């Protein structure tokens, strides 16, 4: 090589190193920009992602199961777990102390995280609606149905937010990001209900009655059932001090109309066995009107889109599990399952005696055929010493499964749990998930909603067959709860209400008591209870009476106190107020 | 061809203009040859100066210069002492011998695409003294610098890499931005921000290291230099026609024993729990009744504990037995899995003494034209924590040849390294094993009676796992990385004094992470096993070209540098996993052997950078120095609108001691004033996908961070089939910002370098002010905007200021005793000057306490004012929710200060509690050598620091599930009112874990980091065994810490969290041999 050639090489290098303008262009890999999402397939994909969005949670900040917000905040259950301070934000919720807008758990834990996740799902829904609105029915035959579904999902998420926070910012897909961050939370209580109802009304208009082969999707009947729920809540007019100030008869009438549609459709019915509502193999049964769909071995990274919102609730001391024993049924709830000689509830909800069983830890005599009589639903709901756990006679429940029995007692929760041997069950990290669906609205709820509306409309007799339908199913003693020796673990005694026979007076007062009691038995430990109490306007007296008695059984409740006018709702998360420059008005009392 | 010729012509024309500036006088010509005293070889490029003439020597060391007798020729050459030669009548073909400079002042440092004499530096540049660090047994040369360079802050933990496999915190001049603070590394001219590229170097193969601290020095490196630049140059082949072999070998033993935290044993833990229950007014026998029972007098007013009864068994898991079940009575049948209770110190169980072996063999050969250096390294640390490991092999070959009369030099510097590491892990719930070693209940046995690992089974225990078992189950989780790093270069002297340099840099890494999640024996660990492999390949290609022109005329020296640089980076990652492996052995754990669910993943990303830059340096009479730098950087991470940033700098220097009026001041050997102002950019906060709004299909990816079981996917079982492939969709993952622009810092630096008494006392002082604007931060997203709104905005402005000082004293006595004392100190402060209101929640503070005007490292929280001594005190104080709960009715509870005076303690009673930055960081080193012996001691520390004491909560509060520290045994009780530790409580209704000044204490400390004693074998003996030299040494590291009493953690550097490995004390024996 000659020196001149080196110089020529150098010149070439200099020319090359000037670079070209395209050098800095770099396209992202494996992602698409918003403008690419205009096809029907893409819009449908955004709708699918919205369904996933309403189910993407775990126990830290749930948007599916409401056990943390609806069950342990009520008289149904204690927090449980490994210590009072284990998940201390829940201890604060349970005892209503130091619950404030910015001091309830680290990071996203608790209600601040639930706010973020629920609005996260709403953003998916709105993205899907924006894409669907830009198409025509000719482009995409399912367009209208999908639009209806998205409105249903949005109504569901706003209902959940409203139940928790009451005063929430409401907006739809027509707003841009810049506009959304300017929407305050000062819409009146009733207007907000109307907005939520409006979404379900669109869903009713747009959706077919059923969606064959697609049980995960919302249909018209589901939208009617949900709208009935909205109207029922709305009917109890509430002032800004959270007092129930009256009953809106028109809204109750809407409840009747809507629930009648569902009942008369013939599409839905009660399962013959109460167990099927909580058992693997009965997903999307006739009783399930809308459910969060979970799946297992579906190729996702952790081996399933499993229900993880209840995964803390498995038992620490059980060899097949190992953690974490949260959500412990209260003694008060266990007592509530007692029935009298007529097979009716022992107590009235307004005047409970809250009579204990004989023993702190129930003994053999308590709930066996020789002991006190109980509502059969107890053995579907509560783990009791030596009673079959989750319909498996080979695995009797044991108090040693509980983790802190000295503090929280020895009962176990059961409805949300599945057997470790279930094909639906998977252990993930220290926790557990199952692929069994989580019902959002069931047919029994529809029956009881209608009954409640009838009573509040003054027609106690119309409510009677509805309540009795639920009780009659409960009275069908499930063979699944039998012990290994073929006997039943408890002494069941349950009857329907028979005015003049086993109940002397059936009027709106007694019927409403019966209804409230029925809801408690039917949905015990499912996370409905606290919201029922707030709707009825009796959270403060009920819970404070509960605390007064319960602290004599469990010292950790010694200073628990519910403040009326504040604790009915969570505070607006302080972080959300800060990032919006104080846009949101804080809830009363916080 | 014609194009090239034309270009060549144009270029030559340009160069001729430069060349024409140099004129040659036509007088008597004196010619000569300059050689090096050390090598005997001719020296090329020596500046020969006489009157108005200046020439340089050619490749053969020859020069000619017009001169007349009586005049003095002055020779100067970087790295050599100046030489004066008086011309005589007979002067012709003179031979001049130059000696290597004894003074550091003549040292040459690489500062930005070229070398400079240290005396000519005008920016804040620290040249690292490598002598004391070369034998440090550390996995990275960077770690050896801890405390030694003013303004360079390094924080590590005790793991082999200093950060459990990651990069340790390395800060140049503190924290100047709100995002990445990683400095830019330049290794043999190749820029990289990957710490591993530097960490893989053997300290012995490094010839020099410089830290460019201020923007005026760093701005030539532009957009990635905002956090400082660390320049490393590796050694070349020798030039003395000899072969040199150097072997450095050492063995080190590490132990964490001196730094172990105090924890309670099984009985003490019971005692504290009893006290807490009594304080709460609850029955102690119902607190953790599966673990403890208490024999006590039952009197809540005057409680007396007679005996703590520990359940003799752990593992209450019998599910088939009738009640009453009681772990105190033992197993009911042989099938029960009860294990005897223990009193385990989990620190003793988890940690073991580690052995570190470090070997470095370097071979160099060459002559004045060609050279080769081969360096082989082996480093092995067998892990302070059970079943951890770190191993590295590396090989470096540096070579160069010169040809065409030394006008062309071609060379390469390449290193291949392979590291493999098994790091500390977490339990299945995400708790780190170092933290579990403190918090796991002592009653759990390490081993069960059958020899397998014990665990927290049964009631009363936490859901955490046995940390030793976790490490055991993690034992196959090796992360191996192969890195090829280096460059090939060409230097061409186109015409005299004009050098073209082109360098092609490669940085290829292939990292394979193996994650075997095994089923353990301890208890509820996992229900199925799995194996996941994740592989990432990254290739960075850097091409830089520079033209460097030197002109010396009379007293003026001019240097012009122009260049371009193009960087292309591509990362490809993919992974696969499988589940259900029948055997859990290393051999069997291969993907295909699993019989369960298989998954795959893959991704690709990358970035591009394109830059042009230039620098002009001018010096007059070695007194006045000035430079101008401009760099223009383009990045693919920005949108087209603001793709380019321009970063200028300007510096001035004044070498006062060369002034005539200073000639008589004999005691001052060096005095230089420096001033500089420069701007640098930052884009490291940005992802490679930059400003785009993006949607992604996300079939079933769980959250990439903890918790992994949070589903964030877009697939959903619409068909209600419960299993099988699900329909899936798209979700937004990023919100774009097309208006993003460069974050930029403008820094002003004032510096003074000095040397007194012929450089016996030397030092420097730098003061800087830095203003950073348009800081790229991810703003907090209002929840209503929903998912995938993560974005980056130019959101905040920040000011930093501080100073650094270095002072060194050298003394040599005639008796052969030499000693050197070097001290360094630095101070750094920062504050946010502006931030949009809506981004305020990105920082601590609240509506009434804006972060503006405060450091981002500020502490915000409640003020405490002692402990309520009586329940009446608690009642009379402003209402403190929850404080009066429990039997003591507020006595013994922390008192919070009602700052807003509304008579209630609430969230509005928080205030600024200071910030965690130390007022002063400092280091002190003393080196002494006497005859064949050498001794050195080095320590460093911080002063004026208020820090979070991680032990405070652990030591002072009980935890029903976990273990805690002995402070709890001295907590406040009605009988022990003097205590500063609040009364124990299981309820914590007073919320005493809230952020308050209770946890921030004086965190100043000083650590003796290193003591070394070495012995050099006398030359005569060494040469008799064919060695040039042999030195043996012993060394102790991390020996003693002096700290304030308030700070309860044993190791003041184990800040904030117990997740970090404790930094061990270590002892090393080593040899340095030269052949």
Interface residues (C-beta under 8 A of the other chain):
Chain A: X3 X6 X7 X8 X10 X11 X12 X13 X14 X15 X17 X18 X19 X23 X24 X25 X26 X28 X29 X30 X31 X32 X33 X34 X36 X37 X42 X44 X45 X46 X47 X48 X49 X50 X51 X52 X53 X55 X56 X57 X58 X60 X82 X83 X84 X85 X86 X88 X97 X98 X100 X101 X102 X103 X115 X116 X119 X120 X121 X122 X123 X124 X126 X127 X169 X171 X177 X180 X181 X183 X213 X214 X215 X216 X217 X283 X284 X293 X294 X295 X296 X297 X298 X299 X300 X301 X302 X303 X305 X306 X308 X311 X316 X317 X318 X319 X320 X321 X322 X323 X324 X361 X363 X385 X386 X395 X396 X398 X399 X400 X401 X402 X403 X404 X405 X406 X407 X420 X424 X426 X427 X428 X429 X430 X431 X433 X435 X437 X555 X556 X558 X559 X573 X574 X575 X576 X578 X579 X580 X581 X582
Chain B: X3 X4 X7 X8 X11 X280 X281 X282 X283 X285 X286 X287 X288 X289 X290 X316 X317 X318 X319 X320 X321 X322 X323 X324 X325 X337 X404 X407 X408 X427 X428 X429 X430 X457 X458 X459 X460 X461 X462 X463 X464 X465 X492 X494 X500 X502 X523 X524 X526 X527 X528 X543 X545 X564 X566 X579 X597 X599 X601 X602 X603 X604 X605 X606 X607 X608 X610 X634 X635 X636 X643 X688 X689 X690 X692 X693 X694 X695 X696 X697 X698 X699 X700 X701 X702 X707 X708 X709 X710 X711 X712 X713 X714 X715 X716 X717 X718 X719 X720 X721 X722 X723 X724 X725 X726 X727 X728 X729 X730 X731 X732 X733 X734 X735 X779 X780 X781 X782 X783 X784 X785 X786 X787 X788 X789 X837 X838 X840 X841 X846 X847 X881 X882 X885 X886 X906 X907 X959 X960 X961 X986 X987 X988 X989 X991 X994
